[in-house]
């Protein structure tokens, strides 16, 4: 594995709020409340089962953020927001939901090896889409966490989604009949590296 992201269970939210205010301007009261609600979720720790933890994180962001296109939120065609940026805005595109859920679940103790941010083709929408997938074991059918639904279903039941590629802190994969095939490391993804840089600037402890 090339670039493994380390997570500190002592994220200092006072520092994070202070530094994000310096970067983006003072947060509105409702934005600070959303960030505070996220902090409270993290303080609760991992639930009795990993699947219960997945459900809690999935539901939190699906309810906390309103779906909007990047062109509306950021005036850009494609922008990967940090969890803080999304919570400050109260809005997110599909990749922002997946990213926020990924970092939340990592912080709650679920290892990177079980999580992949997955780029898919959403057949019914006829457009690109991004979800978070969870693998209980390396050979398991993954569960799909999606902003389009609060239900967490096995990938075999999400016939409306066609996987294209996936990644996490440890690498990149392409789908195949025999399972995902590792094709490189996530340092090839400039947007992912830019995202990590932004989170560090916001005060998050995330190490290579």
Residue pairs with C-beta under 8 A, 6 or more apart in sequence:
1 170
1 171
1 185
2 170
2 171
2 185
2 186
2 187
3 169
3 170
3 185
3 186
3 187
3 208
4 112
4 169
4 170
4 208
5 106
5 112
5 169
5 196
5 206
5 207
5 208
6 205
6 206
6 207
6 208
7 106
7 107
7 205
7 206
8 205
9 107
9 109
10 205
11 42
11 107
11 203
11 204
11 205
12 203
13 35
13 36
13 39
15 203
16 35
16 84
16 202
16 203
16 204
17 27
17 32
17 35
18 203
19 201
19 202
19 203
20 27
20 84
20 88
20 202
20 203
21 27
23 201
23 202
24 85
24 88
27 35
27 88
28 88
30 90
31 87
31 88
31 89
31 90
34 64
34 87
34 88
34 90
35 84
35 87
35 88
37 60
37 64
38 60
38 64
38 83
38 87
38 104
41 56
41 57
41 60
41 104
42 104
42 107
42 108
44 56
45 108
45 109
46 53
46 108
46 109
46 110
47 53
47 56
50 110
50 114
50 134
50 136
51 143
51 152
53 105
53 108
53 110
54 105
54 110
54 134
54 143
54 145
54 152
55 152
57 101
57 104
57 105
57 108
57 145
58 101
58 145
58 150
58 152
59 150
60 104
61 92
61 97
61 100
61 101
61 104
61 147
62 97
62 147
62 150
64 87
64 90
65 86
65 87
65 90
65 91
65 92
65 96
65 97
65 100
65 147
66 90
66 91
66 92
67 91
67 92
67 93
67 94
67 97
67 147
68 91
68 92
68 93
69 93
70 76
70 77
70 78
70 79
70 93
71 77
72 91
73 79
73 81
73 89
73 91
73 92
73 93
74 81
78 191
79 93
80 95
80 96
80 99
80 191
80 192
80 194
80 195
81 89
81 92
81 93
81 96
81 99
82 99
82 195
82 198
82 199
82 202
83 99
83 100
83 103
83 104
83 199
84 199
84 202
85 96
85 198
86 92
86 96
86 97
86 100
87 100
92 100
92 147
94 129
94 130
94 131
94 147
95 117
95 130
97 130
97 132
97 146
97 147
98 117
98 118
98 130
98 131
98 132
98 145
98 147
99 117
99 195
101 132
101 145
102 115
102 117
102 132
102 168
103 199
105 115
105 132
105 134
106 112
106 115
106 169
110 134
112 168
112 169
112 170
113 135
113 138
113 168
113 170
114 134
114 135
114 136
115 132
115 133
115 134
115 135
115 168
116 132
116 133
116 135
116 142
116 166
116 167
116 168
116 173
116 180
117 130
117 131
117 132
117 133
117 166
117 167
117 168
118 130
118 131
118 132
118 133
118 142
118 144
118 163
118 164
118 165
118 166
119 128
119 129
119 130
119 163
119 164
119 165
119 166
120 128
120 129
120 130
120 131
120 161
120 162
120 163
120 164
121 127
121 128
121 129
121 161
121 162
121 164
122 128
122 129
122 148
122 160
122 161
123 159
123 160
123 161
123 162
124 160
128 164
129 148
129 161
131 144
131 145
131 146
131 147
131 161
132 144
132 145
132 146
133 142
133 143
133 144
133 145
133 155
133 166
134 142
134 143
134 145
134 152
135 142
136 143
139 179
141 154
141 155
141 156
142 154
142 155
143 152
143 153
143 154
143 155
144 152
144 153
144 154
144 155
144 158
144 161
145 152
146 158
146 161
155 161
155 163
163 175
164 175
165 172
165 173
165 174
165 175
165 183
166 172
166 173
166 175
166 180
167 173
167 186
167 189
167 192
168 186
169 186
170 185
170 186
171 182
171 183
171 184
171 185
171 186
172 182
172 183
172 184
172 185
172 186
172 188
172 189
173 180
173 181
173 182
173 183
174 180
174 181
174 183
175 181
186 192
186 193
187 193
196 206
199 206
200 206
